[in-house]
Amino acid sequence: MGRYTFRVHVDTPPEQVFALWTNLDRMAEWVGGVTGVTDVTGPVDQVGTRYTTQFGKMSSPTEVIAVDRPRLFRTRFGNRILRGESQAIFEPDGNGTSMTQEFWTKGVIAAIAARLFATGSYKGSFRGELQEFARIASAEAKQTPSAGP
């Protein structure tokens, strides 16, 4: 079993970061290779909800296994190449959010695949995807600043 942890700062409050992170319609904007999400069984911020992430002809069934809005989102995912669990933690950090993403893989093939995705910060790597997510969320926050007093 492999374990990988990545952190990023997002210039957006935790509620907005959580909302974007759990917006399945937008996942392809930062997760490399995603071509869509299908078969959603319920609200994505509800434990027990299932959905299938499409990567071209390959798919990855996913189940939401823990949610504490806007602090925690955890899923179990898997196909024959990459399977395990992923968790995102959102913590207030100054005027934004410190976001930590963790992956736990299961199986030898998944451990090898995860090692490839965990190395470096290229587009499509776990770190690269998280950095792209932070860029998108921060840019959107600058376009739609929250209302002040």
Secondary structure by P-SEA (a helix, b strand, c coil): cbbbbbbbbbcccaaaaaaaaaccccccccccccccccccccccccccbbbbbbcccbbbbbbbcccccccccccccccccbbbbbbbbbbbcccccbbbbbbbbccaaaaaaaaaaacccccccaaaaaaaaaaaaaaaaaacccccc
